[in-house]
Amino acid sequence: MAADKQRERRAGELPRATGQLVGRRTELAQVAQALQPHRMVTLVGVGGVGKTRVAQSVAAQLQPELKDGAWWVALSGLRDGELLPHAIAEALPMAHQTAVPVIDALAHYLAQRNLLLVLDTCEHLTRELRPVVERLIGASPGLRILATSRRPLGVAAEELLTVEPLPVPGPGTGPERGPAEGPETDAMVLLAERAADAVPGFTVTASGRADLERLCRQLEGLPLAIELAAARLRELSPAELADRLADRVSDRFSVLGDGDTTAEANTGLHPDTAAAATGDVEPIWHQALRTAIGWSHQLCTPAERLLWARLSVFVGSFDMEGAVQVCGDDRLDPKEIPQLLAGLAEKSIITWEPTAAGERYRMLDTIREYGEGWLRSLGEGREFRRRHRTWYLRLARDGDAAWMGPDQYAWYERMHAELDNLRLALDSCLGSADTRIGLGMAGDLWFLWYACGLAREGRHYLERALAAFPGPSPLRLKALYAYGLVLTELGDLPALEECSAECTALAARFGEAEDSLAKSVTVVTAALRGDAVTVLKLTDELHARHSRSPEAMLSVPGLGSLSVGSHARIAMGMAEEALVGLDEMRQTCDTFGESWMRAWGDSIRAQAELALGRIQDAELSARASLTVKHRMHDSFGSGMCLEAIAQCAIADGEAERAARLLGLAHQLWDALGRPQVGIPTWVAAHEDCVGRTREALGDPAYDRAFHIGYRTDLDAGIAQALGGAVPT
């Protein structure tokens, strides 16, 4: 049953729909039909028309028919187009800690799969998106892409479908109909449903129907405008709202200067002339939506308006702590911000969403763009972008300080939830005059790059930061250390050797802490070369330095001296001695509640116990490590644990199980690009396991069992491996 649930969950990953989709049956059928002959369909239309919601519904409808599911890639928060392949890889259940370019790893991963990829909100990434999409479509015959955008993307395979506003009541359809007949158009259905959500007991009455129909016509059937109007019915009657819309009294865009098309283009609030210049299918900003957002803004309190403007500096989602730290000052009391957030959520300006990282908030792009324009008109844009950057610099430093402790899972979830904002802050730092700040942030985020499955993205930012601030400094040494860890994960030995040489030269200028970082890079370089003697010498030096206190041991150089040193001892035939160091490592980790390095220790412990013939103990250690590695999406660590369990299986005479586990592990090595990251002792152990398993089963039976493991859903296979079997 657990395996079945895992398979169902990983058949795709789509955002949770909020509310029932109203209407759109014709559009859903058209999109589904268009995706049969066409490799890519782009839903185009004005802001607020419901492109994302239509894409969600189509993906959910098609998901059961697709062998490898439907996967959602939210792009509204992505500002660096070079990271587009990373964002797609991050959304898929693939390993992408690989030394090859991510676009190559993506193409390889998708080549044999039958799935739907939904790219949501693409209009700001058209230049970078075209070559990525064309490469992926060319590599994978079973891939279909559904995109949403305010304008065509210009991809050769693209089929355009325009999402129109919802049908509205005609001008003569008024109060002569009784309430029992119910609303007749999709726009009226949506308004009535959302009004009932906002106002308990709300119903469409004969006397009120005409005003509601007038509202739908004035709002041009735009779903976002209708939802904003429905939220206003808490304070105003339908007649009052319709009168305000008719008079255009509530359109407050005049404060931004409607005649300034340059300013509007900068915020995404383009007039019709700007839309024509950019080649959009329709005018991006309808008067109805301008007006609906404008009077939503008017009906907010002054404090809510100010918070709305300041929240526009966030991309993607944000949490309450971030909102308080970035937006609070003497004009906006930080203690009031929680209540103001609740007020904005009640008015549909922001949405509240529970996540694995806790409660978070999100603002639709069209709403955020309006707030961004107000922030600029207030003269606060530069200041609050600076405060946003400062907050995420602090978050990176806090994560660095807290990672080696009891809250690693919480930090893992939080930093992934904040990824769009962290990227924005890093880009801001590296694009500023003082690139030293960006270098420090990229180094502080070593744990995000190395321990949280973002090695390729870490390489991208670390290389940018190191190139931008080349002078010698402790910050550079820390960034080089982070770079060395990333290169180890990617198995790029030539680049790692260059990094190690610079670390060693630079460390001579500074103190003991910097020397420990440099020695750690040299240690992993020697490990990838298979130089156990050098590893043992350096890890003993690091251990002597860091074993002065348990607190000093709680670091990657300290704990790494035990884990990598134990690996070297196993390679030199000293498994019993290795277990002594691993016992010390386990005790230190358990004292401080540390999980990530403890899992590495358990993985190496499995190798020591295998060498000593303790098969059951080895498998228990490998499973303990796999539990943590898989939860943190550590593909390299998970692969090593599966290999260890396979070695236990063949040692225990379970050849078929071993072959299936090897096939399951090969999914990870296939995507990583370099099995066992090329570490000679681990490569040799793998080859020995394959050889013994083939000999026990014979080639045909081995190949069949291996293929079953290779084609098993990874999550389901790992769940079974943790239970001691693999799926049949």
C-alpha positions in Angstrom: 0.0 0.0 0.0 2.8 2.5 0.9 4.5 1.8 -2.4 1.2 2.3 -4.3 0.8 5.7 -2.6 4.4 6.6 -3.5 3.8 5.7 -7.1 0.6 7.8 -7.2 2.4 10.8 -5.6 5.3 10.8 -8.0 3.1 10.3 -11.1 3.4 14.1 -11.3 3.4 17.2 -9.1 0.9 20.0 -9.6 0.0 22.9 -7.4 -3.0 22.5 -5.2 -6.0 24.1 -6.9 -7.8 26.8 -5.0 -11.6 26.7 -5.6 -13.6 25.0 -8.3 -12.8 26.0 -11.9 -15.9 27.7 -13.3 -16.7 27.1 -17.0 -13.8 26.6 -19.4 -15.1 23.2 -20.6 -14.5 24.2 -24.3 -11.1 25.6 -23.6 -10.0 22.5 -21.6 -11.1 20.3 -24.5 -9.3 22.5 -27.0 -6.0 22.4 -25.1 -6.1 18.7 -24.5 -6.9 18.1 -28.2 -4.1 20.5 -29.3 -1.6 18.6 -27.2 -2.1 15.4 -29.2 -0.6 16.6 -32.5 1.5 19.5 -31.2 4.6 19.1 -29.0 4.1 22.5 -27.4 0.9 24.5 -26.7 1.1 28.1 -25.2 -1.9 29.6 -23.5 -1.8 33.3 -24.2 -4.0 36.1 -22.9 -4.2 39.2 -20.7 -3.1 39.3 -17.1 -5.8 38.0 -14.8 -7.7 36.0 -17.5 -7.0 32.6 -15.8 -4.3 31.1 -18.0 -2.6 29.4 -15.0 -5.9 28.0 -13.7 -6.7 26.5 -17.1 -3.2 25.0 -17.4 -3.7 23.4 -13.9 -7.0 21.8 -14.9 -5.6 20.5 -18.2 -2.6 19.0 -16.5 -4.7 17.3 -13.8 -7.0 16.0 -16.4 -4.2 14.5 -18.5 -2.0 13.3 -15.7 -3.6 9.8 -15.3 -3.0 9.1 -19.0 0.7 9.9 -18.9 3.1 7.1 -17.8 5.5 9.6 -16.3 3.0 12.2 -15.1 2.6 15.9 -15.3 5.0 18.3 -13.7 4.7 22.0 -12.8 7.4 24.5 -13.2 6.6 27.9 -11.7 8.7 30.6 -13.4 7.2 33.9 -12.3 9.9 34.3 -9.6 12.8 33.4 -11.8 14.8 36.4 -12.9 18.1 34.9 -14.1 17.3 33.2 -17.4 20.5 31.2 -17.3 18.9 29.2 -14.4 15.9 28.1 -16.5 17.2 24.5 -16.9 18.0 24.4 -13.2 14.4 25.4 -12.4 13.0 22.7 -14.7 15.3 20.1 -13.2 14.4 21.1 -9.7 10.7 20.6 -10.4 11.3 17.1 -11.8 12.2 13.9 -9.7 15.6 13.7 -11.3 19.1 13.8 -9.9 21.0 16.8 -11.3 24.2 16.9 -9.3 26.1 16.3 -12.4 29.2 17.7 -14.0 27.6 17.8 -17.4 25.5 20.9 -18.3 22.0 20.7 -16.8 20.4 21.0 -20.1 22.2 17.9 -21.2 21.1 16.0 -18.1 17.5 17.2 -18.6 17.5 16.0 -22.2 18.9 12.6 -21.2 16.4 12.3 -18.4 13.4 13.2 -20.6 14.6 11.1 -23.6 12.7 7.9 -22.7 9.8 9.5 -20.8 6.2 10.2 -21.6 5.2 13.3 -19.6 3.7 16.7 -19.7 5.8 19.7 -18.5 3.8 22.8 -17.6 5.9 26.0 -17.7 3.9 28.7 -16.0 4.4 32.4 -16.5 7.0 32.6 -19.2 6.7 36.0 -20.8 9.8 37.5 -19.2 12.0 34.5 -20.2 11.3 34.2 -24.0 14.8 34.6 -25.2 16.2 32.0 -22.8 13.3 29.7 -23.1 13.3 29.1 -26.9 16.6 27.1 -27.1 15.8 25.2 -23.9 12.4 24.1 -25.1 13.7 23.2 -28.6 16.5 21.1 -27.2 14.2 19.2 -24.9 11.5 18.6 -27.5 14.2 17.4 -29.9 15.6 15.0 -27.4 12.3 13.5 -26.1 9.6 12.2 -28.4 7.3 11.5 -25.5 7.5 15.1 -24.1 4.7 17.6 -24.3 5.0 21.1 -23.1 2.1 23.4 -22.0 3.1 27.0 -21.3 1.3 30.1 -20.1 2.4 33.5 -21.2 1.1 37.0 -21.9 2.7 36.8 -25.3 3.8 34.1 -27.8 7.2 32.6 -27.0 8.4 32.2 -30.6 9.2 28.5 -30.3 9.1 26.7 -33.7 6.8 23.9 -32.4 4.5 26.3 -30.6 0.7 26.1 -31.1 -1.0 29.2 -29.7 -4.4 29.1 -27.9 -5.8 32.4 -26.5 -7.6 32.2 -23.2 -10.5 34.6 -23.4 -12.4 36.3 -20.5 -15.5 34.4 -19.2 -18.8 35.0 -21.0 -20.8 37.8 -19.4 -24.6 38.4 -19.3 -26.1 40.4 -22.2 -27.4 43.9 -21.5 -31.1 43.0 -21.5 -31.0 40.0 -19.2 -32.2 41.5 -16.0 -34.5 41.3 -13.0 -37.4 39.8 -14.8 -35.8 36.4 -14.2 -36.5 34.8 -10.8 -33.7 33.7 -8.5 -34.6 30.1 -8.9 -33.4 30.2 -12.5 -29.9 30.9 -11.3 -27.1 32.7 -13.0 -26.7 31.8 -16.7 -23.1 32.8 -17.7 -19.8 31.7 -16.4 -18.9 35.2 -15.2 -22.1 35.3 -13.1 -21.4 31.8 -11.7 -17.9 32.9 -10.7 -19.1 36.1 -9.1 -21.9 34.4 -7.2 -19.6 31.6 -5.9 -16.9 34.0 -4.8 -19.4 36.4 -3.3 -20.9 33.5 -1.3 -17.3 32.7 -0.1 -16.8 36.3 1.0 -20.2 37.0 2.5 -21.9 34.2 4.5 -25.4 33.6 3.3 -25.0 35.5 0.1 -27.5 34.6 -2.7 -28.5 36.0 -6.0 -31.9 37.6 -5.6 -34.2 39.0 -8.2 -33.7 42.5 -7.0 -29.9 42.2 -6.9 -29.4 40.3 -10.1 -29.3 43.3 -12.4 -26.4 44.9 -10.4 -24.4 41.7 -10.4 -24.8 41.3 -14.1 -23.8 44.9 -14.6 -20.7 44.2 -12.5 -19.8 41.2 -14.7 -20.1 43.3 -17.9 -18.1 46.2 -16.4 -15.4 43.7 -15.4 -15.3 42.3 -18.9 -15.5 38.7 -17.6 -11.9 38.8 -16.3 -11.7 36.2 -13.5 -9.2 38.1 -11.3 -11.2 41.3 -11.5 -14.4 39.4 -10.6 -12.7 37.7 -7.6 -11.5 41.1 -6.4 -15.0 42.5 -6.8 -16.5 39.6 -4.9 -14.1 40.3 -1.9 -15.4 43.9 -1.8 -19.0 42.8 -1.2 -18.1 42.5 2.4 -18.1 46.3 2.6 -20.2 47.5 -0.4 -23.5 46.4 -2.0 -23.5 45.2 -5.6 -25.2 48.4 -6.6 -22.5 50.6 -4.9 -19.7 48.6 -6.5 -21.3 48.8 -10.0 -21.8 52.6 -9.6 -18.2 53.1 -8.6 -17.0 51.1 -11.6 -19.3 53.0 -13.9 -18.0 56.3 -12.7 -14.3 55.1 -12.8 -14.0 57.0 -9.5 -12.0 54.2 -8.0 -9.3 53.9 -10.7 -6.2 55.1 -8.8 -3.7 54.5 -11.5 -3.6 58.2 -12.1 -1.2 58.5 -9.2 1.3 56.5 -11.2 0.7 58.7 -14.3 -1.4 56.9 -16.9 0.3 58.9 -19.6 3.8 57.6 -18.7 4.0 54.5 -20.8 7.7 54.0 -19.9 6.9 53.8 -16.2 4.0 51.5 -16.8 6.1 49.2 -19.0 8.6 49.0 -16.2 6.0 47.6 -13.8 4.3 45.3 -16.4 1.1 47.5 -16.4 1.3 48.2 -20.1 -1.2 50.3 -22.0 -2.5 49.1 -25.3 0.3 50.8 -27.3 3.0 49.1 -25.3 1.2 45.7 -25.9 1.3 46.3 -29.6 5.0 47.1 -29.4 5.8 43.9 -27.6 3.8 41.7 -30.0 1.3 40.6 -27.3 -1.8 38.8 -28.6 -4.1 41.3 -26.7 -3.6 44.4 -24.7 -1.9 43.3 -21.5 -3.8 45.6 -19.1 -7.5 45.9 -19.5 -9.2 48.9 -18.1 -11.6 46.6 -16.2 -8.7 45.0 -14.3 -7.0 48.4 -13.8 -10.1 49.6 -12.2 -10.8 46.5 -10.1 -7.3 46.5 -8.7 -7.5 50.3 -8.2 -10.6 50.3 -6.1 -9.4 47.2 -4.2 -6.4 49.4 -3.4 -8.7 52.3 -2.4 -10.7 50.1 0.0 -7.5 49.0 1.8 -6.5 50.9 4.8 -3.5 53.2 4.4 -1.3 50.7 6.3 -2.5 47.8 4.1 -1.7 49.9 1.0 1.8 50.6 2.2 2.4 47.0 3.1 1.1 45.9 -0.3 3.6 48.2 -2.1 6.5 47.0 0.1 5.6 43.3 -0.3 6.1 43.7 -4.1 9.9 43.4 -3.6 9.4 39.7 -2.9 9.2 37.1 -5.7 7.6 33.7 -5.4 6.3 33.3 -1.9 7.4 34.8 1.4 6.8 34.1 5.1 5.6 36.4 7.9 9.1 36.8 9.4 10.4 38.0 6.1 7.5 40.4 5.7 8.1 41.9 9.1 11.8 42.3 8.7 11.7 43.7 5.2 8.6 45.9 5.4 8.5 47.1 9.0 9.8 50.5 10.0 8.7 53.7 11.8 6.0 54.2 9.2 4.7 50.6 9.4 4.8 49.2 12.9 6.3 45.6 12.6 3.9 44.5 15.4 1.0 45.3 13.1 2.2 43.4 10.1 0.7 40.0 11.0 -2.8 41.6 11.3 -2.2 43.6 8.0 -1.2 40.4 6.2 -4.5 38.8 7.4 -6.4 41.8 6.1 -4.7 41.6 2.7 -5.4 37.8 2.5 -9.1 38.5 3.4 -9.3 41.0 0.6 -7.7 38.5 -1.9 -4.6 40.7 -2.4 -2.4 37.9 -1.2 -3.0 34.2 -0.7 -2.1 32.2 2.3 -0.7 28.7 1.8 0.5 26.1 4.2 3.7 24.4 3.1 6.3 22.0 4.5 8.3 25.2 5.4 5.4 26.6 7.4 2.8 29.3 6.6 3.7 31.3 3.5 2.1 34.0 1.4 2.0 34.6 -2.3 1.0 37.6 -4.5 -0.2 37.2 -8.1 2.0 38.9 -10.6 -0.7 41.4 -11.7 -1.2 42.4 -8.1 2.5 42.5 -7.3 3.1 44.7 -10.4 0.5 47.2 -9.2 2.2 47.3 -5.8 5.6 47.7 -7.5 4.3 50.8 -9.3 3.0 52.3 -6.1 6.3 51.6 -4.3 8.1 53.4 -7.1 5.7 56.3 -6.9 6.4 56.6 -3.2 10.1 56.8 -3.9 10.8 53.7 -1.8 11.7 51.2 -4.5 15.5 51.3 -4.1 15.3 51.3 -0.3 13.1 48.2 0.0 14.9 46.3 -2.6 18.0 47.0 -0.5 16.1 45.8 2.6 15.0 42.6 0.8 18.7 41.9 -0.2 19.8 42.6 3.4 17.2 40.2 4.8 18.3 37.3 2.6 22.0 38.0 3.2 21.1 37.5 6.9 19.1 34.4 6.2 22.0 32.9 4.4 24.3 33.7 7.3 21.8 32.3 9.8 21.4 29.1 7.8 25.2 28.7 7.6 25.5 29.1 11.4 22.5 26.8 12.2 23.0 24.0 9.6 25.2 21.8 11.7 22.6 21.2 14.3 19.2 19.8 15.1 17.1 21.9 12.7 18.5 20.7 9.3 15.2 19.4 8.0 13.5 22.8 8.8 16.3 24.7 7.1 16.2 22.4 4.1 12.5 23.1 3.6 12.8 26.8 4.3 15.7 27.5 1.9 14.0 25.6 -0.9 10.8 27.6 -0.2 12.9 30.8 -0.4 14.9 29.8 -3.5 13.4 32.5 -5.8 14.1 35.2 -3.2 17.6 33.9 -2.5 18.3 34.0 -6.3 17.0 37.5 -6.6 19.2 38.6 -3.6 22.3 36.9 -5.1 21.7 38.4 -8.5 21.3 41.8 -6.8 24.5 41.4 -4.9 26.5 40.2 -7.9 25.1 43.0 -10.0 26.0 45.7 -7.5 29.2 47.8 -7.1 30.2 45.8 -4.0 30.4 42.3 -5.4 32.2 41.3 -2.2 28.7 40.9 -0.6 27.7 38.5 -3.3 30.9 36.4 -2.8 30.1 36.2 0.9 26.5 35.1 0.3 27.4 32.5 -2.2 29.9 31.0 0.3 27.5 31.2 3.2 25.0 29.1 1.1 27.4 26.2 0.8 24.9 24.0 2.7 22.2 24.8 0.1 24.4 23.9 -2.8 26.1 20.9 -1.3 23.7 19.4 1.2 20.4 20.3 -0.3 20.7 19.0 -3.8 21.6 22.2 -5.7 25.2 21.5 -6.7 24.8 22.7 -10.3 23.1 25.9 -9.3 25.8 26.4 -6.7 28.5 26.1 -9.3 26.8 28.7 -11.4 26.6 31.3 -8.6 30.0 30.5 -7.1 31.8 30.8 -10.4 30.1 34.2 -11.0 31.0 35.4 -7.5 34.6 34.2 -7.6 35.1 35.9 -11.0 33.4 39.1 -9.8 35.6 39.5 -6.7 39.0 38.0 -7.4 41.1 39.6 -4.7 42.5 37.5 -1.8 40.3 37.5 1.3 38.8 35.1 3.9 35.5 35.5 2.0 37.1 34.2 -1.2 38.6 31.2 0.7 35.2 30.3 2.1 33.6 30.6 -1.4 36.4 28.4 -2.8 35.7 25.9 0.0 32.0 25.8 -1.0 33.1 25.5 -4.7 35.3 22.5 -3.7 32.4 20.8 -2.0 30.2 21.3 -5.0 32.9 20.0 -7.4 33.2 16.9 -5.2 29.5 16.3 -5.5 29.8 16.8 -9.3 32.8 14.5 -9.5 34.8 17.1 -11.5 38.3 16.2 -10.5 40.3 18.5 -12.8 38.4 21.6 -11.6 38.6 20.4 -8.0 42.4 20.1 -8.3 42.6 23.7 -9.5 40.3 24.8 -6.6 42.4 22.9 -4.1 45.6 24.5 -5.3 44.2 28.0 -4.9 42.8 27.2 -1.5 46.1 26.0 -0.3 47.9 29.1 -1.6 45.4 31.4 -0.2 45.2 29.8 3.3 48.8 30.6 3.9 47.7 34.3 4.2 45.2 33.7 7.0 44.5 31.8 10.2 43.7 28.3 11.4 40.0 28.4 10.4 40.9 29.2 6.8 43.6 26.5 6.8 41.0 23.9 7.9 38.7 24.9 5.0 41.6 24.6 2.6 42.7 21.2 4.0 39.1 19.9 3.7 39.2 20.7 0.0 42.5 19.0 -0.4 41.2 15.9 1.5 38.2 15.4 -0.9 40.5 16.0 -3.9 42.8 13.2 -2.7 39.8 11.0 -2.1 38.6 11.4 -5.6 42.1 10.6 -6.8 42.1 7.4 -4.6 45.1 8.7 -2.6 44.3 7.1 0.7 47.7 7.9 2.3 47.3 11.7 1.7 43.7 11.5 2.9 44.7 9.8 6.1 47.5 12.2 6.8 45.4 15.3 6.4 42.3 14.0 8.2 44.4 13.0 11.2 45.7 16.6 11.3 42.2 18.0 11.0 41.0 15.7 13.7 43.7 16.7 16.1 42.8 20.3 15.6 39.0 20.0 15.9 38.8 17.4 18.6 39.7 20.0 21.2 36.0 20.2 22.0 32.7 18.7 20.8 31.7 22.1 19.5 34.8 22.3 17.4 34.1 18.9 16.0 30.6 20.0 14.9 31.7 21.3 11.5 32.3 19.8 8.0 36.1 19.9 8.5 35.8 18.3 12.0 33.3 15.6 11.2 34.7 15.1 7.7 38.1 14.3 9.3 36.3 11.2 10.8 34.1 10.2 7.8 36.6 10.6 5.0 39.4 9.4 7.3 37.4 6.3 8.0 36.8 5.8 4.3 40.6 5.8 3.8 41.2 3.3 6.6 38.6 0.9 5.1 40.5 1.2 1.7 43.7 0.4 3.5 42.3 -2.7 5.2 41.7 -1.1 8.7 38.0 -1.5 9.1 38.1 -1.9 12.8 40.0 1.3 13.2 37.6 3.0 10.9 34.7 2.1 13.2 36.4 3.8 16.1 36.4 7.1 14.3 32.8 6.5 13.1 31.7 5.9 16.7 33.2 9.2 17.7 31.4 10.9 14.8 28.1 9.3 15.7 28.4 10.4 19.3 29.2 14.0 18.3 26.3 14.2 15.8 23.8 12.6 18.3 24.9 15.1 21.0 23.9 18.0 18.9 21.0 16.5 17.0 22.9 16.6 13.7 21.5 14.4 10.9 23.2 15.1 7.6 26.8 14.3 8.5 25.6 11.5 10.7 24.0 10.0 7.6 27.4 10.1 5.8 29.0 8.4 8.7 26.3 5.7 8.6 27.0 5.2 4.9 30.7 4.7 5.5 30.0 2.5 8.5 28.0 0.2 6.2 31.2 -0.3 4.2 33.3 -1.0 7.3 30.8 -3.6 8.5 30.6 -5.2 5.1 34.4 -5.5 5.2 34.1 -7.2 8.5 31.4 -9.6 7.4 28.6 -8.1 9.6 25.9 -8.1 6.9 22.9 -7.3 9.0 24.6 -4.4 10.8 25.8 -3.1 7.4 22.3 -3.1 6.0 20.9 -1.3 9.1 23.5 1.4 8.8 22.9 1.8 5.0 19.1 2.1 5.6 19.6 4.7 8.4 21.7 6.7 6.0 19.3 6.3 3.1 16.4 7.6 5.2 18.1 10.9 5.7 19.7 11.2 2.2 16.5 10.5 0.4 14.6 13.0 2.5 17.1 15.7 1.6 17.1 14.7 -2.1 20.8 13.8 -1.9 21.1 11.7 -5.1 24.7 10.9 -4.7 24.3 9.8 -1.0 21.1 7.8 -1.9 22.9 6.1 -4.7 25.8 5.0 -2.4 23.3 3.7 0.2 21.4 1.6 -2.4 24.8 0.3 -3.6 25.6 -0.7 0.0 22.2 -2.5 0.4 22.8 -4.3 -2.9 26.2 -5.4 -1.6 24.5 -6.7 1.6 21.9 -8.6 -0.5 24.5 -10.4 -2.6 26.6 -11.2 0.5 23.4 -12.7 2.0 22.7 -14.8 -1.1 19.8 -12.6 -2.4 21.1 -12.2 -5.9 17.9 -11.1 -7.6 17.2 -8.5 -5.0 20.8 -7.2 -5.4 20.3 -6.9 -9.2 17.1 -4.9 -8.7 18.7 -2.6 -6.2 21.6 -2.0 -8.6 19.1 -1.1 -11.3 17.4 1.2 -8.9 20.7 2.9 -8.0 21.6 3.2 -11.7 18.7 5.6 -12.2 20.6 8.0 -10.0 24.0 7.3 -11.6 22.5 7.7 -15.0 21.3 11.2 -14.2 24.4 12.2 -12.2 26.6 11.3 -15.1 29.4 9.7 -13.2 28.7 6.6 -11.0 30.1 6.8 -7.5 31.5 10.2 -8.6 34.5 8.3 -9.8 36.0 7.5 -6.3 38.2 4.4 -7.1 37.3 2.3 -4.0 33.6 2.8 -4.5 33.8 2.1 -8.2 35.7 -1.1 -7.4 33.1 -2.2 -4.8 30.3 -1.6 -7.3 32.0 -3.6 -10.0 32.7 -6.5 -7.5 29.0 -6.5 -6.6 27.9 -6.5 -10.2 30.3 -9.3 -11.0 29.2 -11.5 -8.1 25.5 -10.9 -8.9 25.9 -11.7 -12.6 27.7 -14.9 -11.7 25.0 -15.9 -9.3 22.1 -15.3 -11.7 23.5 -15.6 -15.2 23.4 -12.7 -17.6 19.8 -13.0 -18.9 18.3 -13.2 -15.3 20.6 -10.4 -14.1 19.6 -8.2 -17.0 15.9 -8.8 -16.4 16.1 -8.1 -12.7 18.4 -5.0 -13.2 15.8 -3.6 -15.8 13.0 -4.1 -13.3 14.9 -2.0 -10.7 15.8 0.6 -13.3 12.2 1.1 -14.4 10.8 1.1 -10.9 9.5 4.5 -9.6 12.5 5.8 -7.5 10.5 6.8 -4.5 8.6 3.5 -4.4 11.8 1.6 -4.9 13.6 3.4 -2.1 10.6 2.9 0.2 10.8 -0.8 -0.5 14.6 -0.8 0.0 14.1 0.7 3.4 11.7 -2.2 4.1 14.2 -4.8 2.9 12.8 -5.6 -0.5 12.3 -4.2 -4.0 9.1 -4.3 -6.0 8.4 -7.3 -8.2 
